[in-house]
Amino acid sequence: MQYVAPVAIGVLYALLMPFVREPHRRRPNAVMPAGADATRLSGGGLDGWEFTFTAPIAPIAFRGLDSWTFAGIGRLPHTGWDVVHHLEGNPIIPFAHTPSPGCAICDPVIALWCLGGGPSLIGLVRRRRRGHRPDTVESPPAEPAWHPGTGTPVPSGSSD
């Protein structure tokens, strides 16, 4: 359960986040890794190394405001830092002993979703099901298509 729950949390996050419509969906995903890293500045247990790690994440998070790719990239170093905290530092949540490994498992799940352009997983499943039944008439998508990584709308009739 220690390994299944973080994956489930990451998948649940990816299922619920599309309820925030684009282009607003990408912004919290870009900022969250920087905020998560900054929370350790006041007691992460690794002294000056906390600042050393947080400083390079800030520009990545800033670039993530306009790029799903950078929003995903921002989560990956955080995964490594969670492992370091588990082995050498203090837990993220003082009253829990294993939140760092859980975060290290959950973050790559969310990173993969971000690197994929932050799509609606429910919408992907619906489109895939419609694609397997050629005898049904396809209805228009509920929300416009977006270019992965750029967050710009795809013009209607485009094959992208």
VEXDO-710107 format. One line per field, with one value per atom (N, C-alpha, C): x, y, z; atom name; residue in one letter. Coordinates in steps of 0.05 Angstrom, whole numbers, padded with zeros to 5 digits. Layout:
// residues N
x [X/...] $
y [Y/...] $
z [Z/...] $
site [CA/...] $
code [A/...] $
//
This chain:
// residues 160
x [00017/00000/00017/00041/00059/00067/00066/00074/00050/00028/00004/-00010/-00012/-00026/-00014/00012/00023/00017/00018/00010/-00019/-00036/-00065/-00070/-00055/-00058/-00050/-00028/-00019/-00040/-00051/-00071/-00097/-00105/-00128/-00124/-00100/-00093/-00097/-00086/-00088/-00117/-00133/-00162/-00177/-00171/-00186/-00177/-00151/-00140/-00152/-00160/-00173/-00200/-00211/-00234/-00228/-00202/-00193/-00186/-00201/-00198/-00171/-00162/-00138/-00144/-00126/-00097/-00091/-00111/-00107/-00096/-00100/-00092/-00062/-00047/-00018/-00005/-00015/-00002/00002/-00019/-00014/00006/00006/00024/00053/00057/00083/00094/00076/00084/00087/00072/00072/00100/00116/00142/00160/00159/00175/00165/00138/00127/00134/00133/00139/00168/00186/00214/00219/00205/00209/00199/00180/00170/00192/00212/00233/00254/00253/00274/00275/00253/00253/00256/00265/00269/00271/00281/00284/00306/00324/00345/00370/00372/00396/00410/00403/00416/00418/00442/00445/00439/00439/00433/00404/00387/00359/00357/00373/00374/00387/00407/00421/00402/00384/00366/00343/00332/00309/00315/00339/00346/00343/00353/00350/00321/00305/00278/00261/00267/00251/00249/00272/00269/00254/00257/00243/00213/00205/00177/00166/00183/00175/00170/00188/00184/00159/00153/00130/00103/00104/00079/00069/00088/00081/00087/00095/00103/00097/00081/00075/00100/00118/00143/00158/00161/00176/00160/00133/00117/00123/00126/00133/00162/00180/00209/00213/00197/00200/00194/00178/00172/00193/00209/00228/00252/00264/00285/00274/00249/00236/00234/00231/00230/00257/00279/00305/00310/00300/00304/00287/00264/00249/00264/00278/00294/00317/00330/00352/00340/00317/00305/00298/00288/00282/00307/00329/00354/00369/00370/00388/00375/00351/00339/00316/00298/00274/00251/00231/00207/00193/00179/00163/00142/00129/00108/00119/00124/00138/00125/00099/00086/00082/00092/00091/00120/00126/00153/00160/00141/00147/00134/00130/00117/00137/00163/00182/00182/00183/00182/00156/00134/00108/00108/00120/00122/00140/00162/00181/00167/00147/00132/00110/00096/00074/00083/00104/00113/00119/00132/00137/00111/00090/00065/00053/00053/00043/00061/00087/00106/00100/00095/00088/00063/00043/00018/00024/00040/00048/00063/00083/00099/00081/00059/00040/00021/00025/00009/-00015/-00016/-00037/-00065/-00068/-00094/-00116/-00140/-00162/-00161/-00155/-00153/-00181/-00201/-00228/-00235/-00227/-00232/-00216/-00192/-00176/-00190/-00200/-00214/-00239/-00254/-00278/-00272/-00251/-00244/-00234/-00219/-00210/-00233/-00253/-00276/-00292/-00295/-00309/-00294/-00267/-00251/-00253/-00261/-00264/-00292/-00310/-00337/-00343/-00336/-00340/-00369/-00387/-00415/-00429/-00416/-00428/-00419/-00435/-00429/-00413/-00391/-00374/-00384/-00388/-00397/-00373/-00377/-00354/-00342/-00316/-00305/-00316/-00317/-00328/-00311/-00285/-00267/-00248/-00238/-00220/-00194/-00183/-00157/-00135/-00114/-00092/-00066/-00047/-00021/-00006/00004/00019/00044/00051/00075/00073/00053/00051/00026/00005/-00019/-00035/-00029/-00044/-00065/-00089/-00110/-00102/-00111/-00108/-00131/-00125/-00147/-00165/-00191/-00209/-00203/-00205/-00199/-00169/-00153/-00124/-00120/-00099/-00094/-00075/-00066/-00048/-00062] $
y [-00024/00000/00025/00023/00046/00055/00038/00045/00049/00036/00039/00065/00074/00099/00123/00126/00150/00150/00126/00124/00131/00121/00127/00157/00170/00199/00214/00206/00219/00216/00192/00187/00203/00203/00219/00249/00258/00286/00291/00273/00276/00274/00259/00257/00282/00294/00317/00344/00346/00372/00383/00366/00377/00391/00389/00405/00435/00441/00468/00471/00489/00491/00504/00497/00509/00538/00556/00552/00555/00557/00561/00536/00513/00487/00485/00495/00492/00509/00532/00550/00538/00527/00515/00492/00477/00455/00464/00488/00500/00510/00521/00534/00514/00492/00473/00462/00454/00443/00464/00489/00510/00515/00515/00519/00495/00471/00448/00448/00457/00458/00480/00503/00525/00519/00500/00494/00482/00471/00459/00478/00503/00523/00528/00524/00530/00506/00484/00461/00434/00434/00409/00392/00403/00387/00386/00399/00398/00425/00443/00469/00484/00493/00510/00496/00469/00454/00459/00466/00471/00495/00516/00539/00532/00516/00508/00493/00477/00462/00479/00496/00513/00533/00545/00566/00557/00535/00528/00519/00512/00504/00528/00551/00576/00582/00583/00590/00568/00543/00521/00525/00532/00537/00560/00581/00604/00597/00581/00572/00554/00540/00522/00537/00563/00579/00579/00576/00577/00550/00530/00505/00481/00463/00438/00422/00423/00408/00417/00443/00453/00448/00448/00441/00413/00395/00367/00364/00378/00376/00386/00406/00417/00397/00377/00357/00336/00331/00309/00314/00338/00341/00339/00347/00345/00316/00298/00270/00261/00269/00263/00275/00300/00313/00300/00289/00273/00249/00236/00213/00221/00243/00254/00260/00273/00279/00254/00234/00210/00197/00198/00185/00203/00229/00246/00269/00277/00301/00295/00315/00313/00306/00292/00286/00312/00312/00335/00342/00322/00326/00316/00333/00326/00303/00300/00279/00253/00252/00227/00219/00194/00185/00178/00173/00165/00181/00207/00222/00227/00229/00234/00212/00186/00165/00166/00172/00174/00197/00219/00242/00234/00219/00211/00192/00179/00161/00176/00194/00209/00229/00243/00265/00256/00233/00225/00219/00209/00204/00230/00250/00277/00289/00285/00295/00283/00257/00244/00256/00261/00274/00302/00317/00344/00342/00324/00321/00313/00301/00294/00316/00340/00363/00367/00353/00356/00351/00329/00324/00314/00316/00304/00274/00259/00230/00218/00229/00220/00225/00249/00256/00237/00230/00211/00184/00175/00149/00150/00172/00175/00176/00191/00193/00166/00151/00125/00106/00107/00089/00096/00122/00130/00121/00121/00113/00084/00068/00039/00030/00049/00043/00060/00052/00068/00072/00057/00059/00082/00095/00117/00143/00163/00190/00204/00216/00228/00256/00262/00289/00307/00333/00351/00349/00354/00352/00374/00367/00386/00410/00408/00431/00431/00455/00456/00440/00431/00416/00437/00428/00446/00432/00448/00438/00430/00405/00398/00415/00425/00440/00470/00479/00507/00519/00504/00514/00531/00531/00546/00529/00541/00524/00514/00490/00479/00490/00502/00511/00488/00494/00472/00464/00438/00426/00419/00426/00419/00390/00379/00350/00347/00368/00366/00355] $
z [00000/00000/00000/00011/00013/-00015/-00035/-00062/-00080/-00074/-00090/-00086/-00061/-00054/-00068/-00069/-00083/-00113/-00125/-00154/-00157/-00140/-00141/-00137/-00119/-00115/-00140/-00153/-00178/-00200/-00203/-00223/-00217/-00192/-00184/-00190/-00184/-00190/-00220/-00237/-00266/-00276/-00261/-00269/-00261/-00238/-00229/-00240/-00245/-00253/-00279/-00299/-00323/-00318/-00294/-00289/-00288/-00286/-00289/-00319/-00332/-00361/-00369/-00393/-00405/-00412/-00411/-00405/-00376/-00359/-00330/-00316/-00328/-00316/-00313/-00332/-00332/-00310/-00303/-00284/-00256/-00244/-00218/-00219/-00241/-00245/-00247/-00258/-00260/-00233/-00218/-00193/-00169/-00170/-00147/-00141/-00160/-00152/-00138/-00147/-00134/-00106/-00102/-00076/-00057/-00068/-00052/-00043/-00060/-00053/-00033/-00036/-00017/00011/00014/00041/00059/00047/00063/00072/00063/00070/00100/00114/00143/00160/00150/00167/00153/00129/00114/00124/00141/00152/00136/00113/00097/00095/00113/00116/00090/00083/00059/00033/00033/00009/00001/00020/00013/-00007/-00001/-00019/-00046/-00045/-00069/-00088/-00076/-00093/-00102/-00085/-00092/-00113/-00113/-00132/-00161/-00170/-00199/-00206/-00187/-00193/-00200/-00189/-00194/-00224/-00239/-00268/-00283/-00275/-00288/-00284/-00260/-00254/-00270/-00272/-00288/-00317/-00328/-00356/-00359/-00337/-00337/-00339/-00333/-00336/-00365/-00384/-00412/-00426/-00412/-00425/-00407/-00418/-00404/-00400/-00419/-00416/-00392/-00387/-00364/-00338/-00340/-00316/-00308/-00327/-00321/-00311/-00325/-00317/-00289/-00280/-00253/-00231/-00237/-00217/-00214/-00234/-00234/-00214/-00213/-00193/-00164/-00161/-00135/-00126/-00145/-00138/-00126/-00138/-00127/-00100/-00097/-00071/-00049/-00057/-00037/-00027/-00045/-00038/-00019/-00025/-00008/00020/00020/00046/00062/00049/00062/00075/00060/00070/00090/00085/00101/00116/00108/00119/00137/00140/00156/00138/00148/00132/00124/00102/00093/00114/00124/00144/00170/00190/00214/00230/00229/00245/00229/00204/00188/00181/00181/00177/00148/00131/00104/00082/00086/00064/00041/00046/00025/00004/00011/-00010/-00025/-00011/-00025/-00045/-00038/-00057/-00080/-00074/-00095/-00115/-00107/-00125/-00140/-00126/-00137/-00158/-00152/-00170/-00199/-00204/-00231/-00246/-00232/-00245/-00255/-00238/-00246/-00268/-00266/-00286/-00313/-00315/-00340/-00352/-00335/-00344/-00355/-00341/-00350/-00376/-00378/-00402/-00426/-00421/-00442/-00449/-00438/-00444/-00425/-00403/-00383/-00395/-00409/-00422/-00402/-00411/-00396/-00401/-00380/-00383/-00390/-00379/-00385/-00414/-00424/-00452/-00471/-00463/-00479/-00481/-00459/-00459/-00476/-00474/-00490/-00520/-00527/-00555/-00566/-00549/-00558/-00562/-00544/-00547/-00573/-00578/-00603/-00627/-00626/-00648/-00655/-00635/-00639/-00649/-00650/-00660/-00684/-00708/-00732/-00739/-00729/-00736/-00721/-00702/-00687/-00698/-00695/-00704/-00682/-00689/-00669/-00663/-00638/-00630/-00626/-00628/-00624/-00596/-00593/-00566/-00547/-00521/-00502/-00498/-00501/-00499/-00523/-00530/-00553/-00549/-00570/-00569/-00565/-00551/-00545/-00553/-00564/-00571/-00545/-00543/-00519/-00518/-00495/-00491/-00495/-00512/-00517/-00504/-00501/-00489/-00508/-00534/-00554/-00566/-00573/-00584/-00612/-00618/-00645/-00662/-00685/-00702/-00711/-00712/-00720/-00748/-00753/-00779/-00782/-00762/-00763/-00756/-00768/-00762/-00738/-00725/-00702/-00678] $
site [N/CA/C/N/CA/C/N/CA/C/N/CA/C/N/CA/C/N/CA/C/N/CA/C/N/CA/C/N/CA/C/N/CA/C/N/CA/C/N/CA/C/N/CA/C/N/CA/C/N/CA/C/N/CA/C/N/CA/C/N/CA/C/N/CA/C/N/CA/C/N/CA/C/N/CA/C/N/CA/C/N/CA/C/N/CA/C/N/CA/C/N/CA/C/N/CA/C/N/CA/C/N/CA/C/N/CA/C/N/CA/C/N/CA/C/N/CA/C/N/CA/C/N/CA/C/N/CA/C/N/CA/C/N/CA/C/N/CA/C/N/CA/C/N/CA/C/N/CA/C/N/CA/C/N/CA/C/N/CA/C/N/CA/C/N/CA/C/N/CA/C/N/CA/C/N/CA/C/N/CA/C/N/CA/C/N/CA/C/N/CA/C/N/CA/C/N/CA/C/N/CA/C/N/CA/C/N/CA/C/N/CA/C/N/CA/C/N/CA/C/N/CA/C/N/CA/C/N/CA/C/N/CA/C/N/CA/C/N/CA/C/N/CA/C/N/CA/C/N/CA/C/N/CA/C/N/CA/C/N/CA/C/N/CA/C/N/CA/C/N/CA/C/N/CA/C/N/CA/C/N/CA/C/N/CA/C/N/CA/C/N/CA/C/N/CA/C/N/CA/C/N/CA/C/N/CA/C/N/CA/C/N/CA/C/N/CA/C/N/CA/C/N/CA/C/N/CA/C/N/CA/C/N/CA/C/N/CA/C/N/CA/C/N/CA/C/N/CA/C/N/CA/C/N/CA/C/N/CA/C/N/CA/C/N/CA/C/N/CA/C/N/CA/C/N/CA/C/N/CA/C/N/CA/C/N/CA/C/N/CA/C/N/CA/C/N/CA/C/N/CA/C/N/CA/C/N/CA/C/N/CA/C/N/CA/C/N/CA/C/N/CA/C/N/CA/C/N/CA/C/N/CA/C/N/CA/C/N/CA/C/N/CA/C/N/CA/C/N/CA/C/N/CA/C/N/CA/C/N/CA/C/N/CA/C/N/CA/C/N/CA/C/N/CA/C/N/CA/C/N/CA/C/N/CA/C/N/CA/C/N/CA/C/N/CA/C/N/CA/C/N/CA/C/N/CA/C/N/CA/C/N/CA/C/N/CA/C/N/CA/C/N/CA/C/N/CA/C/N/CA/C/N/CA/C/N/CA/C/N/CA/C/N/CA/C/N/CA/C/N/CA/C/N/CA/C/N/CA/C] $
code [M/M/M/Q/Q/Q/Y/Y/Y/V/V/V/A/A/A/P/P/P/V/V/V/A/A/A/I/I/I/G/G/G/V/V/V/L/L/L/Y/Y/Y/A/A/A/L/L/L/L/L/L/M/M/M/P/P/P/F/F/F/V/V/V/R/R/R/E/E/E/P/P/P/H/H/H/R/R/R/R/R/R/R/R/R/P/P/P/N/N/N/A/A/A/V/V/V/M/M/M/P/P/P/A/A/A/G/G/G/A/A/A/D/D/D/A/A/A/T/T/T/R/R/R/L/L/L/S/S/S/G/G/G/G/G/G/G/G/G/L/L/L/D/D/D/G/G/G/W/W/W/E/E/E/F/F/F/T/T/T/F/F/F/T/T/T/A/A/A/P/P/P/I/I/I/A/A/A/P/P/P/I/I/I/A/A/A/F/F/F/R/R/R/G/G/G/L/L/L/D/D/D/S/S/S/W/W/W/T/T/T/F/F/F/A/A/A/G/G/G/I/I/I/G/G/G/R/R/R/L/L/L/P/P/P/H/H/H/T/T/T/G/G/G/W/W/W/D/D/D/V/V/V/V/V/V/H/H/H/H/H/H/L/L/L/E/E/E/G/G/G/N/N/N/P/P/P/I/I/I/I/I/I/P/P/P/F/F/F/A/A/A/H/H/H/T/T/T/P/P/P/S/S/S/P/P/P/G/G/G/C/C/C/A/A/A/I/I/I/C/C/C/D/D/D/P/P/P/V/V/V/I/I/I/A/A/A/L/L/L/W/W/W/C/C/C/L/L/L/G/G/G/G/G/G/G/G/G/P/P/P/S/S/S/L/L/L/I/I/I/G/G/G/L/L/L/V/V/V/R/R/R/R/R/R/R/R/R/R/R/R/R/R/R/G/G/G/H/H/H/R/R/R/P/P/P/D/D/D/T/T/T/V/V/V/E/E/E/S/S/S/P/P/P/P/P/P/A/A/A/E/E/E/P/P/P/A/A/A/W/W/W/H/H/H/P/P/P/G/G/G/T/T/T/G/G/G/T/T/T/P/P/P/V/V/V/P/P/P/S/S/S/G/G/G/S/S/S/S/S/S/D/D/D] $
//
